[in-house]
């Protein structure tokens, strides 16, 4: 699919569902690409060329991709796009499925994206300083 077509589809989706910015859809698409590439690396020994990515796998892949792209600003960036929890990613994915941009299996459900991790845990905690005990030497 050409980028122009994707942009047009996202514009249509955003007219119907204004909860998320267009950039969130671009991010999910890039996050899926990243996830697929990483899964292929891990499964290089298998002869399988393409395979379905589950909701939890996609969420983990997008978490890593987001941290790589936005670092400590990840949660702020995602929140600015209207994405505040894992389920929001699922809503974006299923909006794209509805427009035949992404595909799904019979067993895929929006609930697959619910509560896989909290944004605080996934995007803030990795950058918080750990509490260290101070040792006083006499």
C-alpha positions in Angstrom: 0.0 0.0 0.0 1.4 3.4 -0.9 1.8 6.0 1.8 -0.7 8.3 0.1 -3.3 5.7 0.3 -2.5 5.0 3.9 -2.7 8.8 4.7 -6.1 9.0 3.0 -7.4 6.0 4.9 -6.2 7.4 8.2 -7.9 10.8 7.4 -11.1 8.9 6.9 -10.7 7.0 10.1 -10.0 10.2 12.0 -13.1 11.8 10.7 -15.1 8.8 12.1 -13.1 8.3 15.3 -11.3 11.5 16.4 -9.9 10.0 19.6 -6.4 9.5 18.1 -4.1 11.8 16.1 -3.0 10.7 12.7 0.6 10.3 14.0 -0.7 7.5 16.3 -1.7 5.5 13.2 1.7 6.1 11.6 3.4 5.0 14.7 1.3 1.7 14.9 2.1 0.9 11.3 5.8 1.5 11.9 5.6 -0.4 15.2 4.1 -3.4 13.4 6.9 -3.3 10.8 9.5 -3.1 13.6 7.9 -6.0 15.5 7.7 -8.2 12.4 11.4 -7.6 11.7 12.4 -8.4 15.3 10.3 -11.6 15.3 11.9 -12.7 12.1 15.4 -12.2 13.6 14.4 -14.3 16.6 12.9 -17.0 14.5 15.5 -17.0 11.7 16.2 -20.7 12.1 12.6 -21.5 11.2 11.6 -21.7 7.6 8.5 -19.6 8.2 8.5 -16.5 6.0 5.5 -14.7 7.4 3.4 -15.2 10.4 0.6 -13.5 12.3 1.6 -11.1 15.1 -0.7 -11.4 18.2 -1.9 -8.4 20.1 0.5 -8.9 23.1 3.4 -9.5 20.7 2.6 -6.2 18.9 2.3 -4.3 22.1 5.7 -5.6 23.3 7.3 -4.7 19.9 5.7 -1.3 19.9 6.9 -0.7 23.5 10.5 -1.4 22.5 10.1 0.7 19.3 8.6 3.6 21.2 11.3 3.7 23.8 13.9 3.6 21.0 12.2 6.5 19.1 11.2 8.8 22.0 13.1 7.7 25.0 11.9 9.3 28.3 9.4 11.4 26.3 7.5 8.3 25.1 4.5 8.5 27.4 4.2 12.2 26.8 4.3 11.8 23.0 1.8 8.9 23.0 -0.6 10.8 25.4 -0.4 13.8 23.1 -1.7 11.6 20.3 -4.6 10.4 22.5 -2.9 7.0 23.3 -3.1 6.5 27.0 -3.3 2.7 27.5 -2.7 -0.5 25.6 -6.3 -0.8 24.7 -6.0 2.4 22.7 -3.4 0.7 20.5 -5.9 -2.1 20.0 -8.6 0.4 19.0 -6.2 1.8 16.4 -5.3 -1.6 15.1 -9.0 -2.6 14.8 -9.8 0.7 13.0 -7.1 -0.2 10.5 -8.5 -3.7 10.2 -11.9 -2.3 9.5 -10.4 -0.4 6.5 -8.5 -3.5 5.3 -5.1 -2.0 6.0 -4.3 -4.7 8.6 -5.7 -8.2 8.7 -6.7 -10.4 11.6 -7.4 -14.0 12.3 -10.7 -15.5 13.7 -9.3 -15.5 17.2 -8.1 -11.8 17.2 -10.1 -9.6 19.5 -9.7 -6.0 20.8 -9.5 -7.5 24.3 -6.1 -9.0 23.3 -4.7 -5.5 23.8 -6.2 -4.9 27.2 -3.9 -4.5 30.3 -0.8 -6.0 28.8 1.2 -3.3 30.6 0.6 0.1 32.1 2.2 3.1 30.3 3.7 4.2 33.6 5.4 0.8 34.0 6.5 0.5 30.3 7.5 4.1 29.5 8.3 6.0 32.7 9.7 3.4 35.0 12.7 2.5 32.8 13.9 6.1 33.2 13.4 6.6 36.9 16.5 6.6 39.0 16.6 3.5 41.2 16.7 4.1 44.9 20.2 3.4 46.1 21.3 2.8 49.6 24.1 4.9 50.8 26.8 3.2 52.7 28.8 5.2 55.2 32.3 4.1 55.8 34.0 5.0 59.1 
